[in-house]
Amino acid sequence: MASTTSGGSPKNATENNNIIERMALRCSMHPSLWRSSEYNQVAAGITAALKQFREIEEAKNLKFVESLNSEIPKRKKQCKAIVDVFKILDCPTGIESTHLLHLNYDVLTPTCLWILQKSLLKEVTNFKNPMPFTTYFRQSFKSPEDSIKAFRESSIYKWERYENFKEMVSRNNSTSLANAVNIDQLNFDKEILALEQRLEAEANAYFHHRTETQTHEYELFCALTRKNDYDPKLYSNLLKTTDKLMDRLMHCKDLVHSDLLRIRRESDEHEPRTNAQGKTIVDMEYYQWVKLADYAKTLEGRFHDLVMKLAKVMTETLASTEHEAQIDEVDIMPGHKLETLESRYLPIDETIGDSVIDIYKRLRTFVQTHDPQDLIEKHSEQFYNSYKSYVSNINFKLSDLCCKANVMQHNRNSLKEKCDNLKSEMKKRQREEIIIAQKMNIALRVNMGNAEVNCELSTLLRGLDHIKADMDEIFESRVSDED
């Protein structure tokens, strides 16, 4: 493999989760490119990924042409065409032609990761004719068995037994493939079978995960439905009623105070006086006014207490509604803790992708160590074509497995994001429910307070009527005495 001239080395790709190998697998690069330069491998993978966006004319017309290291003008033209498509797609990495031309991995690694994720997402969600396994993750199944069956049948490349492949390659050839190139040492059949079993286990886990999440979501929403039965006008109307009661109470208190002032003036006018002879003259009306003043003062005090009582109801309840609630510490859903959403998310076995890449690297190294011309000279061109077909089929299968793992990871991440959003929504609804519960409790307390104040006010109004009647009686008796 050609070495990098600037901006990084093949080691960079390894340190960045083997992004170039993932791109090669994602795009099913032909085995012939494995013997080509690193630039050709990267450019071929990027071109294949960009061609997914066939609604863009520039992407649709992209063509990869293998080039030699000495063909700089040819590569510059190709790099410019690729970068133009990246700019149309608004690639956030700011890739330029020189980054691809000189293999600057500091820019290429995030760029390749970005285009792989974007093309995968497009294939899963928007592509009119998606790969069969992408539709699998959008289907609902009645049982895990149906789910696994669909997963096994969703491969675009039907995988035959390893022995059948060897027979196909060695057919019409006197020398078997195993003896010719020692391919048995790679143990592809066992390793790929193990990978498929691991992916099947992940598919099964995904089925349970999605089903349980949907069930849990339904339970949570059912547990938080009181706000649908709550009328916000009830609370605002209660505030208006209490305000009106306070206004009425203050008006009555002012009436009592006004009567008290008048009674005191009358009392002062009729208080006992001493005449010139030193004899005290007592007006009997004076004692009536004094008695009435004491009663009015007591009544005013009771009105004041009633005003304070209603004010306390308003300040200690209505004015301390939402902000004093210990919302985060209240559990209104016993057995339905929001934290269980997190525990239900089980991350995919990400080593599946690494295992696929490991087999891919070994296969690529194996192919690179067997010169095509040597195989043709030692056996035949027909044998070499069979051998190349065999390697291509293995590469396609690895690509299929890698795509399945990537799509599953994408859907797992989407499901986790949904869980996070659900948790946030449930927390929001939980807060609303607690506030509603507080308001309903407050409404009950205010209603009780209003009822008590109304009851006492009725008693005090009778006292106010009594004062009025006594004052009228005194004035009437005064008029009769004057007559």
C-alpha positions in Angstrom: 0.0 0.0 0.0 1.2 3.5 -0.8 2.3 5.6 2.1 0.9 9.0 2.9 2.8 12.1 1.9 1.2 14.6 4.3 -1.4 15.3 6.8 -1.3 11.9 8.6 -0.6 8.2 7.9 -2.5 4.9 7.7 -2.0 4.8 11.5 -4.4 7.8 11.7 -7.1 5.8 10.1 -6.6 3.0 12.6 -6.7 5.4 15.5 -9.9 6.8 14.2 -11.9 3.6 14.4 -10.6 2.3 11.0 -12.7 4.8 9.2 -11.2 4.1 5.8 -11.8 0.4 6.2 -15.4 1.1 7.2 -15.8 3.2 4.1 -14.3 0.4 1.9 -16.8 -2.1 3.5 -19.7 0.3 3.3 -19.1 0.8 -0.4 -18.1 -2.8 -1.2 -14.9 -1.9 -2.9 -13.7 -4.4 -5.5 -10.8 -6.6 -4.5 -8.7 -5.2 -7.3 -8.5 -1.8 -5.5 -6.9 -3.5 -2.5 -3.7 -3.6 -4.4 -4.0 -0.1 -5.6 -2.7 3.1 -3.9 -4.2 4.5 -0.8 -5.5 7.5 -2.7 -7.5 5.2 -5.1 -9.0 3.3 -2.1 -10.1 6.5 -0.4 -11.4 8.2 -3.5 -13.3 5.1 -4.6 -15.0 4.8 -1.2 -16.0 8.5 -1.1 -17.3 8.4 -4.6 -19.4 5.4 -4.0 -20.9 7.0 -0.8 -21.6 10.4 -2.6 -23.4 8.6 -5.4 -26.1 7.7 -2.9 -27.3 11.3 -3.3 -28.5 10.7 -6.9 -31.0 13.6 -6.7 -27.9 15.9 -7.0 -26.8 16.1 -10.6 -23.1 16.5 -9.6 -23.2 13.5 -7.3 -25.1 11.4 -9.9 -22.4 12.1 -12.5 -19.5 11.3 -10.3 -17.2 8.6 -11.7 -14.1 7.1 -10.1 -11.2 6.3 -12.4 -8.2 4.6 -11.0 -5.0 6.7 -11.4 -1.3 6.4 -10.9 0.6 8.5 -8.4 2.2 10.3 -11.4 -1.2 11.4 -12.9 -1.6 14.5 -10.7 -3.8 16.6 -13.1 -6.2 13.6 -13.4 -6.4 13.3 -9.6 -6.8 17.1 -9.2 -9.8 17.1 -11.5 -11.3 14.1 -9.6 -10.7 15.7 -6.2 -12.4 19.0 -7.4 -15.5 17.1 -8.5 -15.7 15.2 -5.2 -15.2 18.4 -3.1 -17.9 20.3 -5.1 -20.4 17.6 -4.1 -19.3 17.9 -0.4 -19.9 21.7 -0.6 -23.4 21.2 -2.1 -24.1 18.8 0.8 -22.8 21.5 3.3 -20.1 19.2 4.7 -19.1 20.8 8.1 -15.5 19.7 8.0 -14.4 22.2 5.3 -12.7 19.7 3.1 -10.7 21.0 0.2 -9.2 19.4 -2.9 -5.7 19.4 -1.4 -6.9 17.4 1.7 -8.0 14.5 -0.5 -5.1 14.8 -3.0 -2.5 14.6 -0.3 -4.5 12.4 2.1 -4.7 14.8 5.1 -6.3 12.4 7.6 -6.9 15.2 10.1 -9.6 16.4 7.7 -10.4 13.1 5.9 -11.3 11.1 9.0 -14.1 13.3 10.2 -15.2 13.9 6.6 -15.4 10.1 5.8 -17.3 9.6 9.1 -19.7 12.4 8.2 -20.5 11.1 4.7 -20.9 7.5 5.9 -23.4 8.5 8.5 -25.2 10.8 6.1 -25.4 8.2 3.4 -26.5 5.5 5.8 -29.2 7.8 7.2 -30.4 8.6 3.7 -30.5 4.9 2.8 -32.5 4.0 5.9 -35.0 6.9 5.7 -35.2 8.4 2.2 -33.9 6.1 -0.5 -36.8 4.8 -2.6 -35.2 1.4 -3.1 -33.3 0.7 0.1 -31.3 -2.4 0.8 -33.6 -5.1 2.3 -32.0 -5.0 5.7 -32.7 -1.3 6.1 -36.4 -1.9 5.9 -36.1 -4.6 8.6 -35.5 -2.0 11.3 -38.7 -0.1 10.4 -41.0 -3.2 10.7 -42.9 -4.5 13.7 -43.0 -8.2 14.4 -45.3 -10.3 16.6 -42.5 -12.3 18.1 -38.7 -12.5 18.4 -38.8 -15.6 16.1 -40.5 -13.5 13.3 -37.9 -10.8 13.9 -34.9 -13.1 13.6 -36.4 -14.8 10.5 -36.8 -11.5 8.8 -33.3 -10.4 9.8 -31.8 -13.6 8.3 -33.8 -13.1 5.1 -33.0 -9.4 4.7 -29.5 -9.8 3.2 -28.9 -8.3 -0.2 -26.2 -10.8 -0.8 -27.3 -14.4 -0.2 -24.6 -16.2 1.8 -23.9 -19.7 0.8 -21.9 -22.2 2.8 -18.1 -21.7 2.8 -17.6 -25.2 1.3 -19.9 -24.3 -1.6 -17.8 -21.3 -2.3 -14.6 -23.4 -2.4 -16.3 -25.8 -4.7 -17.4 -23.0 -7.0 -13.9 -21.6 -7.1 -12.2 -24.9 -7.7 -14.8 -26.2 -10.2 -13.2 -27.1 -13.5 -9.8 -26.6 -12.0 -7.5 -29.5 -11.3 -5.9 -27.7 -8.3 -8.2 -26.8 -5.4 -8.3 -23.3 -4.1 -7.2 -24.4 -0.6 -4.0 -26.0 -1.9 -3.4 -23.2 -4.3 -3.6 -20.2 -2.0 -4.0 -21.7 1.5 -7.2 -19.8 2.0 -8.4 -22.3 4.6 -6.1 -20.7 7.2 -8.4 -17.7 7.3 -11.4 -19.6 8.7 -13.9 -17.3 7.1 -16.8 -19.7 7.4 -16.6 -20.0 11.2 -15.9 -16.3 11.8 -18.6 -15.0 9.5 -21.1 -17.5 11.0 -20.2 -16.3 14.5 -20.6 -12.7 13.4 -24.1 -13.5 12.0 -25.0 -15.1 15.2 -23.9 -12.1 17.2 -25.9 -9.8 14.9 -28.9 -12.1 15.3 -28.6 -11.8 19.1 -28.5 -8.0 18.7 -31.5 -8.1 16.4 -33.4 -10.1 19.1 -32.3 -7.6 21.8 -33.4 -4.7 19.6 -36.8 -6.3 19.2 -37.3 -6.6 23.0 -35.8 -3.2 23.6 -38.1 -1.5 21.2 -41.2 -3.4 22.4 -40.5 -2.7 26.1 -39.8 0.9 25.4 -43.1 1.3 23.6 -44.9 -0.5 26.4 -43.2 1.6 29.0 -44.0 4.8 27.1 -47.7 3.8 27.1 -47.7 3.1 30.8 -46.0 6.5 31.5 -48.5 8.5 29.5 -51.4 6.6 31.0 -50.0 7.4 34.5 -49.9 11.1 33.7 -53.4 12.1 32.4 -54.9 14.2 35.1 -54.2 17.4 33.3 -56.8 16.4 30.7 -59.4 16.6 33.5 -58.2 19.9 34.9 -59.9 23.1 33.9 -57.5 26.1 34.2 -60.4 28.5 34.5 -61.3 26.9 37.8 -58.2 28.3 39.4 -58.5 31.7 37.8 -62.2 31.9 38.8 -61.3 31.0 42.3 -58.8 33.9 42.4 -61.5 36.3 41.2 -64.0 35.0 43.8 -61.5 35.5 46.6 -60.6 39.0 45.4 -64.3 39.9 45.4 -64.8 38.5 48.9 -61.8 40.6 50.1 -63.3 43.7 48.5 -66.6 43.0 50.1 -64.9 42.4 53.5 -62.9 45.6 53.3 -66.1 47.6 52.4 -67.9 46.2 55.4 -64.9 47.0 57.6 -64.9 50.6 56.3 -68.6 50.8 57.2 -68.0 49.7 60.7 -65.1 52.1 61.1 -67.3 54.9 59.8 -70.1 54.1 62.3 -67.6 53.8 65.1 -66.2 57.3 64.4 -69.8 58.7 64.4 -70.7 56.9 67.6 -67.6 58.3 69.3 -68.5 61.9 68.2 -72.0 61.4 69.6 -70.5 60.0 72.8 -68.2 63.0 73.2 -71.1 65.4 72.7 -73.2 63.7 75.4 -70.5 63.0 78.0 -71.2 64.2 81.6 -70.7 67.9 82.4 -70.3 70.0 85.6 -72.5 73.1 85.9 -71.8 76.3 87.7 -72.9 75.0 91.0 -70.4 72.1 90.6 -73.1 69.5 90.1 -72.5 66.8 87.5 -75.2 66.6 84.8 -75.4 63.2 83.2 -77.2 62.6 79.9 -78.6 59.1 79.8 -78.0 59.0 76.1 -74.3 59.0 76.9 -74.3 55.5 78.3 -76.1 54.2 75.3 -73.4 55.7 73.0 -70.6 54.3 75.1 -72.2 50.9 75.1 -72.7 51.1 71.4 -69.1 52.3 70.8 -67.7 49.3 72.7 -69.8 47.0 70.6 -68.7 48.7 67.4 -65.1 48.6 68.4 -65.3 44.9 69.1 -67.1 44.4 65.7 -64.3 46.4 63.9 -61.7 44.2 65.6 -63.5 41.1 64.4 -63.7 42.5 60.9 -59.9 43.2 61.1 -59.3 39.6 62.2 -61.4 38.3 59.3 -59.5 40.5 56.8 -56.2 39.1 58.1 -57.6 35.6 57.9 -58.5 36.0 54.3 -55.2 37.7 53.5 -53.4 34.8 55.1 -55.3 32.4 52.9 -54.3 34.4 49.8 -50.6 35.0 50.7 -49.8 31.5 52.1 -51.5 29.6 49.4 -52.3 31.5 46.2 -49.0 33.5 46.2 -46.8 30.4 46.8 -48.1 28.1 44.1 -45.5 26.7 41.7 -42.2 28.1 42.8 -42.3 26.6 46.3 -43.0 23.1 45.1 -40.3 20.5 45.6 -41.1 19.0 42.2 -38.0 16.9 41.7 -38.5 15.1 45.0 -42.1 14.2 44.5 -43.0 10.8 43.0 -46.5 10.8 41.8 -46.1 7.5 39.8 -45.1 4.7 42.2 -43.5 1.9 40.2 -43.0 4.1 37.2 -39.7 5.9 37.9 -38.4 7.8 34.9 -34.9 6.5 35.5 -36.1 3.1 34.3 -36.0 4.5 30.8 -32.2 4.7 31.0 -31.9 1.2 32.3 -33.9 -0.1 29.4 -31.4 1.2 26.9 -28.8 -1.5 26.1 -26.0 -0.3 23.7 -25.2 -2.5 20.7 -22.1 -4.7 20.8 -19.9 -2.3 18.9 -17.2 -4.8 18.6 -19.2 -6.5 15.8 -18.1 -3.8 13.4 -14.5 -4.1 14.6 -14.6 -7.9 14.0 -15.9 -7.4 10.5 -13.1 -4.9 9.8 -10.5 -7.3 11.2 -11.6 -10.0 8.8 -11.7 -7.5 6.0 -8.1 -6.4 6.7 -6.9 -10.0 6.8 -8.6 -10.7 3.6 -7.1 -7.6 2.0 -3.6 -8.5 3.2 -4.1 -12.1 1.9 -5.1 -10.8 -1.5 -2.2 -8.4 -1.6 0.3 -11.2 -0.9 -0.9 -13.2 -3.9 0.1 -11.6 -7.2 -2.5 -12.1 -9.9 0.1 -12.8 -12.6 1.7 -15.5 -10.4 -1.7 -17.2 -9.9 -2.5 -17.1 -13.6 0.9 -18.5 -14.6 0.8 -21.2 -11.9 -2.8 -22.2 -12.6 -4.9 -20.4 -15.2 -6.7 -17.2 -15.9 -10.0 -19.1 -15.3 -8.8 -20.2 -11.9 -7.8 -16.6 -11.1 -11.2 -15.3 -12.1 -12.9 -17.9 -9.9 -10.5 -17.0 -7.0 -11.3 -13.3 -7.6 -15.1 -14.0 -7.6 -14.7 -15.9 -4.3 -12.9 -13.0 -2.7 -15.5 -10.6 -4.0 -18.4 -12.6 -2.6 -16.7 -12.7 0.8 -16.2 -8.9 0.6 -19.8 -8.4 -0.3 -20.9 -10.5 2.7 -18.6 -8.5 5.0 -20.0 -5.3 3.6 -23.5 -6.7 4.2 -22.7 -7.5 7.8 -21.0 -4.1 8.4 -24.0 -2.3 6.9 -26.3 -4.3 9.2 -24.3 -3.4 12.2 -24.2 0.3 11.2 -27.9 0.5 10.5 -28.6 -1.3 13.8 -26.4 1.1 15.6 -28.1 4.0 13.9 -31.5 2.7 15.0 -30.3 1.9 18.5 -29.1 5.5 18.8 -32.4 6.8 17.5 -34.2 4.7 20.0 -32.0 6.0 22.8 -32.7 9.5 21.6 -36.4 8.7 21.7 -36.0 7.5 25.3 -34.2 10.6 26.2 -36.9 12.8 24.6 -39.5 10.7 26.3 -37.8 11.1 29.7 -37.7 14.9 29.1 -41.4 14.9 28.1 -42.4 12.7 31.1 -40.5 15.0 33.4 -42.3 18.0 31.9 -45.6 16.3 32.3 -44.7 15.2 35.8 -44.1 18.8 36.7 -47.4 19.8 35.2 -49.2 17.1 37.2 -47.5 18.2 40.4 -48.4 21.8 39.8 -52.0 20.8 39.0 -52.1 18.7 42.2 -50.9 21.7 44.2 -53.4 24.0 42.6 -56.2 21.6 43.3 -55.1 21.3 46.9 -54.8 25.1 47.1 -58.3 25.5 45.6 -59.7 23.2 48.3 -58.0 25.2 51.0 -59.1 28.5 49.6 -62.6 27.3 49.1 -62.7 26.2 52.8 -61.2 29.5 53.8 -63.7 31.4 51.8 -66.5 29.4 53.2 -65.4 30.2 56.8 -64.9 33.9 56.0 -68.4 34.0 54.4 -69.9 32.4 57.4 -68.3 34.8 59.9 -69.1 37.7 57.6 -72.7 36.8 57.8 -72.6 37.0 61.6 -70.7 40.3 61.5 -73.2 41.8 59.1 -75.9 41.0 61.6 -73.8 42.9 64.1 -73.5 45.8 61.7 -77.3 45.8 61.3 -77.6 45.8 65.1 -75.5 48.9 65.3 -77.5 50.6 62.7 -80.8 49.7 64.5 -79.5 50.9 67.9 -78.3 54.2 66.4 -81.7 54.7 64.7 -83.4 53.9 68.0 -81.3 56.5 69.9 -82.0 59.2 67.3 -85.7 58.4 67.3 -85.9 58.7 71.1 -84.0 62.0 71.0 -86.6 63.4 68.6 -89.5 62.3 70.7 -87.9 63.9 73.8 -87.5 67.2 72.0 -91.2 67.1 71.0 
